[in-house]
Each structure stands twice: as C-alpha cells, then as structure tokens.
C-alpha cells in the first residue's frame, strides 16, 4: 500500500478515539500515504449523549481550490461524516479535477440502533444519499443503510435475510456499485452483508463481542481500505477485517466493561495490525 495516496474526508473529534484520530494511525501502519480534509470539528464522541458540531464547509471549498491549483492527486478518497450537500459538491469537484478517477469509499456516518447521532441534521441524510451514488464502495451500518434506501429500521426479531437481500438489490438498482452493510442483527446472529460489481450478495457471520464500542466502525473502515487495495475482493476483505477487529475488541475488553463510553485504544493494537498484513 506504500504507493497509495489516501485522502480521508471526515470529522475531527476533540475527546474520543474515533473518526480521523483512529483512522490515521491504522492506515499509516498499513503503509498508506495519508492526507485528510476535515468536514467538521466535534467536541466529543457522540456516545456521551450530546456534542457540539462545527461545520467546515468553507474551509473544504478553499482547500479544494488550492489543491486543484497545486495539482494534489489521490488514489483513494474515503468519506465519513458529510455535513451537507455543499460538502458533497466540494468532494465531487475534488474527484473531477483528478487526472485518473480515485477509488471512492464512503462510510455514511449518521447513527446507530435506528437513531441519528445527536447534533446531526436531517440534511446530512440527503448528503449521504448523494455521496453513496458517487462512491465505488459504501460501508454503512444497518441504521445508515436504512436511511439511504428509505426503509424503516428493523430490530433483530423482525429482520429477515430476505429483507436485507431485497434492500441490497434496491440499492444496486439505484446505482450503488458495491456495498458493505455492518451491524446486521438477525435473531441471535450477527452478520456483515455485501455485494460488488463482480460479486453477488453474500454475508459473513461475525463472532460478536457483546459490548458497544465507539470507533469500531472507523477501525472497520480503515482495515477494509488497507486490505482491499492489496486484493480487490470484497468478501475476503470483510472476512479479514471482522477477524482482526473481533480479536482487538476481545483483547481490549477481556477484563470487562468499566466505563460509560467504551472505545478502542488503537495505539495498543497497531503492532498486531501490522503483523496481520
């Protein structure tokens, strides 16, 4: 991955090992050449129940103009939280000035367990839907995927395999090229679903660890990026990522949950990520 220039477009969080502060060290460990463009600054991890969010739309536009002038080129562009449709337009303009189209990976961070994260607006949903159509791969959790395809979130007792397949086919029909859906809970089992332009709909069973961990999605996306560019096979990338992430969470919480907000101290696991390459 040494030659790949990766641009991370997401938020910086003041308190909390999430978003860019988690993704940058992982991708550096996986030998990426990492740059970043913040969409917002956030006071703290959303798991604390409330947060102050300051959008950086004008900063993004000004950076885009200068980057175009300086001819900054990226091989991969990842998007996390996109605050509004103006930010989507800026990202599209960054993509358009490239000599060769980058691989676009979008994690439409909006919420979990059927609810939007606090401090986020309804405009963010529309921005995420637009970004999903620009992306080569989207990585929403089930809540975010339901928001993208316009379906009601279903809990584990009502959700069925056939329902997920129907929603994925709908997304494909709308132009979503490849998708990875995390946090799919059906009865007592947990899965990651996916499809790509070369792969039919599949699912990977997850050895679920019963603890909510903030930033796990950011770790997941980072590992997917790092693995996929080495071998562009979505199912194999998911199998690798779920195995590594589960091992990290088990190690992190082998002595049990101690606080209200649980996160991954990613600095303690970079060596094992490097060894897994």
N, C-alpha and C positions, 0 to 999 in steps of 0.2 A: 504493500500500500504506500510505499515511500514516495512514489511519484504523484500520487493523487492529491490534488488540492481540494480541500473540503471547506465549503462555506456554511457555517451554522447560523441560521436566521431564527432567533428565539429570544427569550427574556433572560435578564439577569436578576437573580433573587438575592436580596440582602442577607436574610437569615434563612438558612436551609440548604442542604446538599442536594439541590435539584437543578434542572434546566442546564444552562451553559456551564455552570460551575462543576457539574458532574460530567457532562459530555466531553468537554475539552481534555481533561486528563486521560479519559478512556481512549479517545481517538488518537491522542499523542502516543499513548502506549502501543496502540495498534498501528503505529508508524504512518499516520496521516499527516499531511501538511495543513494544519487547521487555521482558518480565519473565522471571524464571526461578525455578525451585524445584529445588534440588539433591537428588538421590536418594542420593548418596554423595560422599565425597571420596576421591580416588585419588592415591596417591603420585606416579605417573608413567605415561606412555604404556605400554600393555601390550606394545608391540613390544620393550621392553627385556628381556622374558622373565619377569619377576616384578614384582609390585606389591602394595602394601598398600592394602586397600579397607576403608573405614569407612562403614557404612550410616547413613543419616539418617532412618530411618522415623519416629521420634518427632517430629523437627523438622518433617517433612512434615505429620503429623497436626495438630500445634499451629498451623502456618501455615494449614492448611486451615480450622481452626475460626475463626481470627482473620479470614481473608479472607472467610469467609461472613458474619461479623458486619459487616465493613466493606463488604460487597457488591462485591468486586472482580469485574469481568466481563471475559472474554476472548473474542475472536473465533476464535482458533486455539489449540489446545493440542497441542504436539508432545511426544512422549515418546521418550527414548533408553533408556539403561540403567535397567531397573526391577529392583530387587534381590530382591523377594519379593512374595508375594500380598497382604500387608498394604498395601504401597505401591500396588498396583493398586486396592485398595478405597478408598484415600485419593483417588486420581485420579478414580475413579468418583464419589465424593462431591463433589469439586470440580465435575465436569461436571453433576451432578444439581442443584446449587443455582443454576445459571445460569438466567436468565430465558429465554434463547434458546440452544439447544444449539450449542456451538462446533464448528468443523471439527476432528476429531481425526486427527492424523497420527502414526503410530508407527513408529519405526526400532528394531526389537528387537535391540539390540547385544549379541551373545553370543559371536561367534567368527568365524573365517575359515579357509579352506583345510581344512574338515572338522573343526576342533578348536575347543573352547571357549577363550576367553581365560583366562590364568592369574588365579587369585584369585576367580573367579566360581563360584557354587554351582549345583547341579542345580535348586534351587528357582527360580532365575532363568528356566529354560526354561518352567516352568509359568506363571510370572507373565507371560512374553512371549506365550504362547499365549492367555491370558485377555485381555491388552491388545489382541491382534490382532482379537478379536471385538468390542471396543469401538470400534476405530478406523474412520474413514471411508477411510483410505488407510494401507497398511503399506509400509515400504521396507526389507525385509531383503536381505542378500546371499544367495547361494545356500546357504551353510552354515546360516545362520539360518533360511532358509525350510524347509530340510530338517528342522531341529529342530522347527519349528512344525507341519508336516504329518506328522511322524513317519516320515520316509523316510531311507534311508541316503544320505549324500553320495556323489556320483559324480564322478570326475575327468573331464578333457576327452576321454579316449579311450573312455569308456563312456557318457557323457551324450549323449542324443539330443533333438532338437527335440520329438518326440512325447512323450517322458517329461516334459519341462517343461510341455507343454500339459496332460497328464494331471494333474500335480500342481497346476497352477493351477485346473483345473476342480474338483479335490477341495477346494481352499481355498475357492473360490466356493460350493461345495455346503455347506460347513461354516459359511458366513455371513460370510466375509471379503469386504467390499464392493468394495474396489479394492486392487490390489497392484502394486508395482514391485519386480522382482527384479533385483538388480545382481550383478556378478561371475559371469555365466554364461559359462563357457568350454567351447565345443564344438569339438573338433578344434583347428584353428589360429585360430578366430574367437572374438570376444568380443561379448556382447550384453547389453542390458538388456531384460527381458521385462516385460509389464504387461497389465492389463485394468482396466476400471472398470465402474460400473453402466450407463454409456452407451456403452462401447467394448468390442468383442470382444478376445480375446487377440491381442497384437501383439508384435513385437520390434524393437528399434532396434540396429543394428550400431554398435559402438564402435571408434573409431580408437585401439587400445590402445597405451599407452606402457609398455614393459617395465621398470617399476620399482614395487616395493611402496611405497606412500606412506601413512603413518599420518595419519589425519584426513581422508583423501579422502572417506570416507563421510559425514562431518559437513559437508563442503563441499557434497557432492551433495545431501544433505537440505535444507540451507539454500537452495540455488539452486532446488530443486523447490518449496519453500514460497513463495519470493519470486515465482516465475514463475506457479505455479498459481493464486494468488489474483488475479492480473491477468487470466488467461484459464483457466478451469477445464477444460482439455483435457489429459489425462494424457500422451498421446503427444507433443504439441507441447512440453509441459513437460520431458519426458525428452530430446527432441531438442535443446532449448536447453541443458539442464544438461550433457549429455555433451559438447557442443561447447565450452562455456565451461570446464568442468573439464579437458578434454583440453588445451586451449590453455594453461591455467595450469600444469599438470604439465609440459608440454613446455618452457615458458619457465623453470620452476623448475629443471629438470634438463637443460637444453640442454648444460651442460658436463660431464654425467655424475654418477653417484652417488659421494659422497665419504665418507659415514659409515655406521655400522651401522644407525641408525634414521633413516629419511627422513620428513620432514614438509613441509607447505606453509607457507611464511612468508606467511600470508594478508594481512598488512599491506602487502605489496608488490603486491597484486593487487586491492585494493578499488576503485581508480580504474577499472580495466578492467571490473569487475563493474558499477559504476555506469553506465558508458557502454553496457553491453550491455542495459540495461533497455528 
